[in-house]
């Protein structure tokens, strides 16, 4: 939902935005969608500076969920670049700012992992496991974190 | 306020590398 001002601000601040249109730019769409294996619309890819896909959003999402997914992509990007503190900060922002989105439990999980990666302290994982007993208990991510308690 | 989408995707990818900045690539069917 691009008209949402928070999304516009987030995209303009953090990305070089590019668009290919399935009908109006048919040739370009075919070539680029084949290159990135993205035959469906809407599909949004978050690519790192080297053009490598780091996060994919397929299908329509309401504004909060789309913003959370965009934030999640940047957090994963920081994680992949081993910027643990930055990744943890970005993951926690999602949980704090958009706690009711589907991205939030995933972000809670990865925030714990990023903290563990930064510190090497298993307490970070235990703490995350305990957090899942308080919220997002029914999520897949709670199941994944259940081994940490 | 709007997103200034560019349509020269190949050039955007080159610019991203030069500027060390991520790219948001939108495959869209929405009215332009």
Backbone of each chain as ProteinMPNN parsed JSONL, in Angstrom:
{"seq_chain_A": "XXXXXXXXXXXXXXXXXXXXXXXXXXXXXXXXXXXXXXXXXXXXXXXXXXXXXXXXXXXXXXXXXXXXXXXXXXXXXXXXXXXXXXXXXXXXXXXXXXXXXXXXXXXXXXXXXXXXXXXXXXXXXXXXXXXXXXXXXXXXXXXXXXXXX", "coords_chain_A": {"N_chain_A": [[0.854, -1.18, 0.0], [1.314, 1.655, -1.198], [0.582, 4.421, -0.893], [0.714, 5.009, 1.809], [2.135, 7.111, 4.145], [4.182, 6.514, 5.967], [5.393, 4.35, 4.812], [6.274, 5.382, 2.385], [8.158, 7.225, 3.317], [9.942, 5.495, 4.607], [10.872, 3.891, 2.513], [12.026, 5.792, 0.776], [14.054, 6.745, 2.407], [15.707, 4.577, 2.804], [16.26, 3.01, 0.553], [17.2, 2.593, -2.943], [14.686, 3.022, -5.029], [13.079, 0.998, -7.469], [11.019, 0.167, -10.272], [9.224, -2.189, -12.211], [6.754, -2.569, -14.628], [4.148, -4.8, -15.276], [2.503, -4.697, -17.575], [2.79, -2.179, -18.877], [5.49, -2.064, -19.286], [6.295, -4.325, -20.731], [8.371, -5.875, -22.065], [10.692, -5.306, -20.593], [9.789, -6.123, -18.12], [9.512, -8.876, -18.519], [12.17, -9.692, -18.962], [13.505, -8.839, -16.593], [11.972, -9.967, -14.588], [12.363, -12.636, -15.109], [15.066, -12.851, -14.617], [15.154, -12.398, -11.864], [13.481, -14.314, -11.001], [10.705, -13.761, -10.548], [7.726, -13.969, -11.256], [5.187, -13.095, -10.602], [2.785, -10.548, -9.712], [1.637, -8.383, -7.06], [5.135, -8.253, -6.47], [7.764, -7.666, -4.317], [11.137, -7.061, -4.105], [13.883, -6.972, -1.927], [17.002, -5.94, -2.409], [20.483, -6.322, -1.788], [23.324, -4.053, -1.805], [24.874, -5.169, -3.727], [23.125, -6.237, -5.46], [21.993, -8.609, -4.759], [19.349, -10.68, -3.831], [17.73, -10.256, -0.743], [15.394, -10.287, 0.616], [11.966, -11.102, 0.165], [8.748, -10.108, -0.829], [5.654, -11.214, -1.481], [2.55, -10.729, -3.059], [-0.385, -8.837, -2.055], [-0.336, -6.704, 0.818], [-1.699, -5.279, 3.816], [-1.044, -1.908, 5.003], [0.442, -1.739, 7.508], [1.504, -4.319, 7.724], [2.975, -4.489, 5.369], [4.877, -2.467, 5.786], [6.17, -3.542, 8.009], [7.25, -5.848, 6.866], [9.024, -4.711, 5.039], [10.774, -3.494, 6.812], [11.705, -5.765, 8.066], [13.149, -6.96, 6.031], [15.356, -5.229, 5.761], [16.473, -5.565, 8.26], [17.198, -8.271, 8.154], [19.087, -8.022, 6.18], [21.122, -6.59, 7.456], [21.759, -8.521, 9.318], [22.751, -10.596, 7.687], [25.023, -9.363, 6.875], [26.489, -9.522, 9.086], [26.253, -7.532, 10.948], [25.59, -7.368, 13.856], [24.543, -5.904, 16.096], [23.184, -3.822, 14.854], [21.363, -5.292, 13.367], [19.898, -6.524, 15.442], [18.768, -4.267, 16.627], [17.144, -3.348, 14.561], [15.385, -5.533, 14.208], [14.126, -5.521, 16.713], [12.816, -3.106, 16.648], [10.68, -3.618, 14.958], [9.104, -5.378, 16.477], [8.475, -3.682, 18.555], [7.268, -1.439, 17.339], [5.388, -2.39, 15.486], [3.696, -4.497, 16.589], [1.555, -6.177, 16.089], [1.709, -7.323, 13.638], [2.364, -9.885, 11.14], [5.033, -10.137, 10.781], [6.208, -9.617, 13.194], [6.561, -11.77, 15.198], [8.549, -13.263, 13.884], [10.552, -11.362, 13.8], [11.031, -11.056, 16.523], [12.179, -13.513, 17.118], [14.549, -13.47, 15.541], [15.81, -11.252, 16.59], [16.669, -12.176, 19.021], [18.486, -14.105, 18.149], [20.355, -12.494, 16.846], [21.324, -11.048, 19.001], [22.513, -13.086, 20.443], [24.488, -13.831, 18.603], [26.042, -11.549, 18.691], [26.987, -11.529, 21.305], [27.585, -14.105, 22.128], [26.424, -15.266, 24.227], [24.401, -17.649, 25.627], [22.218, -16.949, 27.119], [20.82, -15.012, 25.804], [19.304, -16.389, 23.973], [17.745, -17.978, 25.644], [16.278, -16.051, 26.979], [14.832, -15.075, 24.834], [13.326, -17.311, 24.191], [11.743, -17.405, 26.479], [10.356, -15.036, 26.143], [8.633, -15.709, 24.12], [6.827, -17.199, 25.468], [5.206, -15.387, 26.481], [4.182, -13.763, 24.453], [2.984, -14.194, 21.111], [2.596, -16.931, 21.195], [1.372, -18.851, 19.611], [2.666, -18.888, 17.232], [4.722, -19.992, 14.464], [7.288, -19.305, 14.992], [7.493, -19.309, 17.708], [7.448, -22.032, 18.185], [9.898, -22.699, 17.061], [11.61, -21.371, 18.777], [11.202, -22.719, 21.073], [12.986, -24.643, 21.914], [14.913, -23.319, 23.234], [14.253, -22.632, 25.798]], "CA_chain_A": [[0.0, 0.0, 0.0], [2.327, 2.695, -1.342], [0.224, 5.782, -0.463], [0.949, 5.218, 3.237], [3.278, 8.019, 4.288], [5.293, 5.86, 6.681], [6.07, 3.479, 3.849], [6.98, 6.253, 1.442], [9.327, 7.759, 4.017], [10.884, 4.406, 4.871], [11.498, 3.48, 1.25], [12.898, 6.861, 0.271], [15.217, 6.895, 3.285], [16.564, 3.391, 2.939], [16.462, 2.256, -0.687], [17.014, 3.135, -4.279], [13.489, 2.3, -5.478], [12.916, 0.765, -8.911], [9.762, -0.525, -10.553], [8.909, -2.637, -13.567], [5.318, -2.782, -14.719], [3.891, -6.018, -16.048], [1.886, -4.413, -18.872], [3.332, -0.985, -19.545], [6.905, -2.288, -19.609], [6.237, -5.779, -20.91], [9.668, -6.496, -22.408], [11.584, -5.168, -19.429], [9.249, -6.971, -17.051], [9.841, -10.28, -18.828], [13.61, -9.906, -18.776], [13.933, -8.664, -15.195], [11.281, -10.936, -13.735], [13.041, -13.932, -15.293], [16.362, -12.763, -13.929], [14.979, -12.495, -10.411], [12.486, -15.364, -10.727], [9.565, -13.072, -9.922], [6.738, -13.884, -12.323], [3.884, -12.678, -10.095], [2.679, -9.211, -9.135], [2.839, -7.623, -6.736], [6.282, -8.839, -5.783], [8.775, -6.671, -3.958], [12.412, -7.648, -3.689], [14.877, -6.104, -1.312], [18.313, -6.383, -2.866], [21.585, -5.579, -1.163], [24.0, -3.133, -2.734], [25.441, -5.969, -4.813], [22.041, -6.747, -6.295], [21.608, -9.947, -4.308], [18.075, -10.676, -3.107], [17.805, -10.562, 0.687], [14.053, -10.45, 1.176], [10.943, -11.108, -0.894], [7.367, -9.926, -0.37], [4.776, -11.563, -2.602], [1.141, -10.526, -2.786], [-0.805, -7.613, -1.363], [-0.375, -6.653, 2.281], [-2.097, -3.999, 4.397], [0.096, -1.002, 5.196], [1.294, -2.097, 8.654], [2.24, -5.553, 7.416], [3.971, -4.201, 4.344], [5.972, -1.733, 6.417], [6.918, -4.49, 8.848], [8.045, -6.713, 5.99], [10.137, -3.913, 4.511], [11.728, -3.358, 7.918], [12.284, -7.092, 8.284], [14.158, -7.171, 4.993], [16.578, -4.481, 6.098], [17.063, -6.211, 9.435], [17.872, -9.484, 7.669], [20.264, -7.592, 5.431], [22.159, -6.295, 8.454], [22.149, -9.809, 9.902], [23.595, -11.291, 6.709], [26.309, -8.657, 6.83], [27.058, -9.739, 10.413], [26.128, -6.314, 11.759], [24.663, -7.971, 14.823], [23.84, -4.899, 16.908], [22.259, -3.127, 13.958], [20.292, -6.239, 13.053], [19.036, -6.669, 16.624], [18.007, -3.017, 16.782], [16.097, -3.292, 13.524], [14.374, -6.552, 14.525], [13.34, -5.103, 17.886], [11.942, -1.996, 16.217], [9.453, -4.201, 14.383], [8.292, -5.889, 17.587], [7.987, -2.554, 19.363], [6.438, -0.482, 16.589], [4.322, -3.05, 14.732], [3.636, -5.789, 17.284], [0.43, -7.021, 15.676], [1.919, -7.808, 12.269], [2.897, -11.243, 11.023], [6.503, -10.079, 10.814], [6.696, -9.367, 14.556], [7.166, -12.942, 15.842], [9.815, -13.583, 13.213], [11.527, -10.363, 14.243], [11.393, -11.37, 17.907], [13.087, -14.659, 17.053], [15.857, -13.104, 14.997], [16.447, -10.305, 17.515], [17.377, -13.016, 19.989], [19.636, -14.726, 17.483], [21.347, -11.441, 16.6], [21.962, -10.747, 20.29], [23.399, -14.223, 20.734], [25.639, -13.733, 17.698], [26.879, -10.432, 19.136], [27.548, -11.727, 22.647], [27.953, -15.494, 22.382], [25.824, -15.642, 25.509], [23.162, -18.389, 25.403], [21.104, -16.316, 27.838], [20.036, -14.243, 24.824], [18.331, -17.311, 23.378], [16.801, -18.349, 26.718], [15.418, -14.882, 27.174], [13.919, -15.028, 23.685], [12.387, -18.421, 24.382], [10.783, -16.997, 27.517], [9.501, -13.98, 25.571], [7.595, -16.358, 23.324], [5.771, -17.738, 26.33], [4.338, -14.252, 26.836], [3.472, -13.287, 23.256], [3.16, -14.961, 19.865], [2.723, -18.334, 21.575], [0.846, -19.746, 18.578], [3.381, -18.704, 15.972], [5.767, -20.956, 14.092], [8.557, -18.86, 15.58], [7.484, -19.786, 19.095], [7.87, -23.444, 18.139], [11.337, -22.744, 16.788], [12.329, -20.87, 19.95], [10.852, -23.517, 22.259], [14.148, -25.427, 22.354], [15.848, -22.436, 23.959], [13.81, -22.332, 27.17]], "C_chain_A": [[0.898, 1.24, 0.0], [1.883, 4.072, -0.851], [0.508, 6.053, 1.014], [2.247, 6.018, 3.43], [4.467, 7.387, 4.998], [6.103, 5.0, 5.722], [6.878, 4.31, 2.852], [8.274, 6.768, 2.075], [10.388, 6.661, 4.202], [11.619, 4.0, 3.593], [12.467, 4.551, 0.768], [14.161, 7.018, 1.116], [16.212, 5.747, 3.167], [16.939, 2.689, 1.642], [16.629, 3.169, -1.896], [15.819, 2.366, -4.845], [13.403, 2.198, -7.007], [11.642, -0.042, -9.125], [9.742, -0.994, -12.006], [7.436, -3.023, -13.59], [5.012, -3.906, -15.697], [3.326, -5.732, -17.438], [2.596, -3.274, -19.601], [4.799, -1.128, -19.933], [7.114, -3.79, -19.842], [7.58, -6.447, -21.166], [10.616, -6.475, -21.215], [11.106, -6.071, -18.296], [9.651, -8.422, -17.277], [11.318, -10.565, -18.504], [13.99, -9.857, -17.286], [13.233, -9.664, -14.277], [11.881, -12.339, -13.903], [14.369, -13.95, -14.548], [16.217, -12.975, -12.425], [13.931, -13.54, -10.012], [11.292, -14.781, -9.961], [8.447, -12.901, -10.944], [5.398, -13.29, -11.891], [3.934, -11.23, -9.625], [1.545, -9.207, -8.096], [3.907, -8.496, -6.077], [7.281, -7.716, -5.531], [10.022, -7.414, -3.5], [13.25, -6.579, -3.019], [16.234, -6.699, -1.647], [19.391, -5.631, -2.108], [22.317, -4.767, -2.23], [24.658, -3.868, -3.895], [24.368, -6.584, -5.703], [21.581, -8.141, -5.919], [20.321, -9.854, -3.494], [18.273, -11.077, -1.656], [16.432, -10.781, 1.302], [13.039, -10.312, 0.053], [9.562, -10.987, -0.263], [6.463, -10.178, -1.567], [3.326, -11.362, -2.182], [0.881, -9.235, -2.022], [-0.706, -7.776, 0.146], [-0.937, -5.301, 2.721], [-0.858, -3.201, 4.81], [1.017, -1.423, 6.347], [2.144, -3.326, 8.344], [3.308, -5.317, 6.349], [5.162, -3.458, 4.946], [6.831, -2.672, 7.265], [7.787, -5.405, 8.0], [9.24, -5.96, 5.407], [11.218, -3.746, 5.579], [12.452, -4.674, 8.171], [13.396, -7.359, 7.265], [15.459, -6.457, 5.309], [17.278, -5.096, 7.316], [17.811, -7.484, 9.024], [19.142, -9.131, 6.893], [21.424, -7.298, 6.375], [22.673, -7.588, 9.078], [23.098, -10.548, 8.961], [24.976, -10.66, 6.617], [27.028, -8.715, 8.182], [27.14, -8.446, 11.232], [25.112, -6.632, 12.854], [23.868, -6.943, 15.607], [22.795, -4.156, 16.072], [21.07, -4.033, 13.617], [19.336, -6.363, 14.24], [18.164, -5.43, 16.801], [16.851, -2.972, 15.786], [15.0, -4.341, 13.792], [13.496, -6.085, 15.688], [12.396, -3.944, 17.554], [10.615, -2.526, 15.675], [8.53, -4.673, 15.506], [7.679, -4.738, 18.378], [6.98, -1.685, 18.609], [5.24, -1.132, 15.891], [4.069, -4.448, 15.296], [2.541, -6.728, 16.795], [0.59, -7.562, 14.258], [2.485, -9.228, 12.281], [4.422, -11.268, 11.101], [7.038, -10.033, 12.242], [7.271, -10.616, 15.236], [8.477, -13.377, 15.194], [10.916, -12.631, 13.679], [11.979, -10.644, 15.673], [12.403, -12.52, 17.966], [14.498, -14.214, 16.645], [16.563, -12.059, 15.845], [17.258, -11.082, 18.551], [18.616, -13.645, 19.38], [20.747, -13.691, 17.264], [22.085, -11.092, 17.898], [22.94, -11.862, 20.678], [24.661, -14.154, 19.873], [26.605, -12.645, 18.172], [27.63, -10.771, 20.413], [28.105, -13.129, 22.882], [27.323, -16.036, 23.653], [24.484, -16.363, 25.266], [21.96, -17.81, 26.141], [20.217, -15.519, 26.879], [18.96, -15.126, 24.197], [17.281, -17.727, 24.411], [15.771, -17.26, 26.928], [14.385, -14.781, 26.038], [12.879, -16.144, 23.786], [11.315, -18.063, 25.399], [9.826, -15.929, 26.979], [8.365, -14.586, 24.759], [6.531, -17.036, 24.195], [4.809, -16.633, 26.743], [3.573, -13.718, 25.638], [3.886, -14.121, 22.043], [3.292, -16.462, 20.138], [2.322, -19.288, 20.46], [1.601, -19.636, 17.249], [4.375, -19.839, 15.72], [7.074, -20.614, 14.796], [8.637, -19.246, 17.05], [7.919, -21.245, 19.16], [9.375, -23.538, 17.953], [12.152, -22.324, 18.012], [12.112, -21.749, 21.177], [12.041, -24.336, 22.765], [15.116, -24.597, 23.196], [15.468, -22.251, 25.423], [14.49, -23.225, 28.185]], "O_chain_A": [[1.202, 1.802, 1.052], [2.737, 4.847, -0.42], [0.539, 7.211, 1.429], [3.308, 5.638, 2.935], [5.618, 7.681, 4.678], [7.329, 4.93, 5.807], [8.017, 3.978, 2.525], [9.337, 6.75, 1.455], [11.577, 6.887, 3.976], [12.833, 3.793, 3.599], [13.6, 4.247, 0.394], [15.216, 7.383, 0.598], [17.408, 5.922, 3.401], [17.845, 1.856, 1.632], [16.254, 4.341, -1.877], [15.935, 1.17, -5.115], [13.622, 3.171, -7.728], [11.24, -0.83, -8.269], [10.186, -0.284, -12.908], [6.941, -3.709, -12.696], [5.551, -3.952, -16.803], [3.639, -6.452, -18.387], [2.952, -3.388, -20.774], [5.294, -0.407, -20.799], [7.98, -4.423, -19.238], [7.894, -7.469, -20.555], [11.25, -7.475, -20.877], [11.907, -6.7, -17.604], [10.076, -9.113, -16.351], [11.647, -11.559, -17.856], [14.706, -10.727, -16.79], [13.821, -10.149, -13.31], [11.903, -13.128, -12.959], [14.738, -14.949, -13.929], [17.04, -13.639, -11.795], [13.546, -13.64, -8.847], [10.93, -15.25, -8.882], [8.241, -11.797, -11.449], [4.553, -13.009, -12.741], [4.979, -10.74, -9.197], [0.584, -9.961, -8.245], [3.612, -9.354, -5.244], [7.595, -6.927, -6.422], [9.966, -8.278, -2.625], [13.32, -5.438, -3.476], [16.57, -7.807, -1.227], [19.24, -4.445, -1.815], [21.962, -4.802, -3.408], [24.964, -3.266, -4.925], [24.677, -7.367, -6.602], [20.857, -8.785, -6.678], [20.219, -9.042, -2.574], [18.896, -12.096, -1.361], [16.309, -11.38, 2.37], [13.215, -9.525, -0.877], [9.245, -11.672, 0.709], [6.503, -9.439, -2.551], [2.921, -11.769, -1.094], [1.78, -8.634, -1.434], [-0.962, -8.854, 0.683], [-0.68, -4.286, 2.073], [0.234, -3.753, 4.946], [2.236, -1.46, 6.181], [3.334, -3.374, 8.654], [4.403, -5.874, 6.418], [6.314, -3.779, 4.654], [8.059, -2.603, 7.238], [8.924, -5.706, 8.364], [10.336, -6.511, 5.296], [12.412, -3.843, 5.295], [13.65, -4.698, 8.452], [14.445, -7.91, 7.6], [16.54, -7.021, 5.142], [18.506, -5.139, 7.389], [18.921, -7.738, 9.491], [20.138, -9.852, 6.946], [22.56, -7.703, 6.128], [23.868, -7.734, 9.335], [24.128, -11.065, 9.392], [25.965, -11.33, 6.32], [28.04, -8.046, 8.392], [28.001, -8.303, 12.1], [23.95, -6.229, 12.792], [22.656, -7.086, 15.77], [21.679, -3.9, 16.524], [19.923, -3.588, 13.586], [18.118, -6.314, 14.072], [16.971, -5.533, 17.088], [15.728, -2.604, 16.132], [13.816, -4.054, 13.616], [12.275, -6.234, 15.652], [11.309, -3.833, 18.122], [9.559, -1.94, 15.914], [7.329, -4.404, 15.489], [6.529, -4.802, 18.813], [5.972, -1.253, 19.168], [4.198, -0.497, 15.723], [4.206, -5.449, 14.593], [2.587, -7.931, 17.052], [-0.325, -8.2, 13.739], [3.009, -9.702, 13.289], [5.022, -12.287, 11.441], [8.197, -10.374, 12.477], [8.362, -10.546, 15.802], [9.404, -13.807, 15.881], [12.053, -13.038, 13.917], [13.155, -10.492, 16.002], [13.348, -12.499, 18.755], [15.488, -14.532, 17.303], [17.792, -11.982, 15.827], [18.373, -10.702, 18.908], [19.667, -13.712, 20.016], [21.926, -13.978, 17.471], [23.296, -10.872, 17.902], [24.039, -11.607, 21.17], [25.767, -14.392, 20.359], [27.823, -12.793, 18.07], [28.774, -10.355, 20.593], [28.982, -13.325, 23.724], [27.652, -17.135, 24.1], [23.541, -15.757, 24.758], [20.817, -18.14, 25.827], [19.017, -15.369, 27.109], [17.849, -14.672, 23.924], [16.092, -17.818, 24.105], [14.571, -17.511, 27.037], [13.223, -14.446, 26.266], [11.699, -15.936, 23.5], [10.137, -18.369, 25.215], [8.642, -15.918, 27.315], [7.263, -14.038, 24.716], [5.463, -17.401, 23.705], [3.736, -16.9, 27.285], [2.437, -13.266, 25.781], [4.988, -14.667, 21.979], [3.996, -17.176, 19.424], [2.853, -20.394, 20.36], [1.198, -20.239, 16.255], [4.8, -20.539, 16.639], [7.86, -21.493, 15.149], [9.725, -19.484, 17.576], [8.655, -21.65, 20.06], [10.044, -24.345, 18.598], [13.239, -22.847, 18.257], [12.76, -21.552, 22.205], [12.083, -24.685, 23.945], [16.039, -25.142, 23.8], [16.278, -21.762, 26.211], [14.232, -23.106, 29.383]]}, "seq_chain_B": "XXXXXXXXXXXXXXXXXXXXXXXXXXXXXXXX", "coords_chain_B": {"N_chain_B": [[3.743, 13.541, -1.055], [5.764, 11.026, -2.374], [6.959, 7.859, -3.639], [9.875, 7.843, -5.439], [10.05, 6.096, -7.89], [12.316, 4.543, -10.054], [12.759, 3.476, -13.444], [14.756, 2.429, -14.914], [16.138, -0.21, -14.409], [18.571, -1.631, -14.597], [20.474, 0.397, -14.454], [19.899, 1.414, -11.954], [20.737, -0.695, -10.356], [23.479, -0.57, -10.787], [24.005, 1.942, -9.712], [23.332, 1.467, -7.083], [25.348, -0.211, -6.227], [27.523, 1.513, -6.476], [26.838, 3.45, -4.631], [26.608, 2.016, -2.381], [24.076, 1.109, -1.417], [20.917, -0.334, -0.575], [18.475, -1.856, -2.816], [15.09, -1.418, -3.643], [13.017, -3.36, -5.382], [10.266, -3.306, -7.323], [7.848, -5.307, -8.633], [5.205, -4.705, -10.513], [1.635, -4.363, -11.048], [0.043, -2.306, -10.783], [-1.81, 0.679, -11.598], [0.006, 3.051, -13.507]], "CA_chain_B": [[4.934, 12.721, -0.845], [5.641, 9.766, -3.098], [8.201, 7.139, -3.882], [10.386, 8.18, -6.768], [10.493, 4.868, -8.546], [12.988, 4.624, -11.354], [12.406, 2.342, -14.303], [15.986, 1.914, -15.52], [16.557, -1.11, -13.329], [20.002, -1.96, -14.706], [21.253, 1.541, -13.964], [19.677, 1.477, -10.506], [21.607, -1.7, -9.735], [24.847, -0.029, -10.83], [24.065, 3.052, -8.754], [23.28, 0.893, -5.731], [26.698, -0.694, -5.915], [28.396, 2.682, -6.319], [26.442, 4.202, -3.418], [26.488, 1.036, -1.29], [22.714, 1.284, -0.892], [20.007, -1.4, -1.041], [17.481, -1.56, -3.853], [13.751, -1.981, -3.541], [12.58, -3.62, -6.758], [8.824, -3.556, -7.272], [7.206, -5.866, -9.821], [3.895, -4.137, -10.249], [0.56, -4.304, -12.043], [-0.783, -1.162, -10.399], [-1.821, 1.751, -12.613], [1.17, 3.942, -13.416]], "C_chain_B": [[4.764, 11.4, -1.593], [7.005, 9.104, -3.239], [8.641, 7.444, -5.307], [10.957, 6.939, -7.442], [11.202, 5.194, -9.854], [12.679, 3.361, -12.15], [13.599, 1.777, -15.056], [16.687, 0.986, -14.513], [18.053, -1.424, -13.396], [20.871, -0.829, -14.159], [21.083, 1.687, -12.449], [20.592, 0.486, -9.782], [23.064, -1.222, -9.721], [25.006, 1.087, -9.792], [24.079, 2.539, -7.313], [24.661, 0.428, -5.301], [27.617, 0.499, -5.63], [28.109, 3.414, -5.014], [26.368, 3.312, -2.175], [25.123, 1.149, -0.604], [21.825, 0.159, -1.412], [19.013, -0.897, -2.083], [16.154, -2.174, -3.452], [13.239, -2.126, -4.973], [11.13, -4.11, -6.726], [8.336, -4.077, -8.628], [5.714, -5.579, -9.672], [2.929, -4.314, -11.41], [-0.353, -3.121, -11.747], [-0.744, -0.099, -11.491], [-0.642, 2.697, -12.417], [0.751, 5.395, -13.573]], "O_chain_B": [[3.737, 10.734, -1.46], [8.048, 9.709, -2.991], [7.865, 7.315, -6.253], [12.17, 6.762, -7.546], [10.739, 6.015, -10.646], [12.376, 2.312, -11.582], [13.48, 0.77, -15.755], [17.672, 1.35, -13.872], [18.723, -1.476, -12.365], [21.874, -1.071, -13.487], [22.03, 2.047, -11.749], [21.148, 0.795, -8.728], [23.788, -1.448, -8.751], [26.014, 1.159, -9.089], [24.746, 3.1, -6.444], [25.085, 0.645, -4.166], [28.386, 0.49, -4.669], [29.02, 3.934, -4.369], [26.103, 3.784, -1.069], [25.03, 1.268, 0.617], [21.961, -0.257, -2.562], [18.752, 0.3, -2.21], [16.099, -3.31, -2.98], [13.054, -1.137, -5.681], [10.818, -5.17, -6.183], [8.404, -3.374, -9.636], [5.047, -6.146, -8.806], [3.323, -4.401, -12.573], [-1.394, -2.954, -12.382], [0.239, 0.011, -12.223], [-0.334, 3.094, -11.293], [1.595, 6.289, -13.524]]}, "name": "protein", "num_of_chains": 2, "seq": "XXXXXXXXXXXXXXXXXXXXXXXXXXXXXXXXXXXXXXXXXXXXXXXXXXXXXXXXXXXXXXXXXXXXXXXXXXXXXXXXXXXXXXXXXXXXXXXXXXXXXXXXXXXXXXXXXXXXXXXXXXXXXXXXXXXXXXXXXXXXXXXXXXXXXXXXXXXXXXXXXXXXXXXXXXXXXXXXXXXXX"}
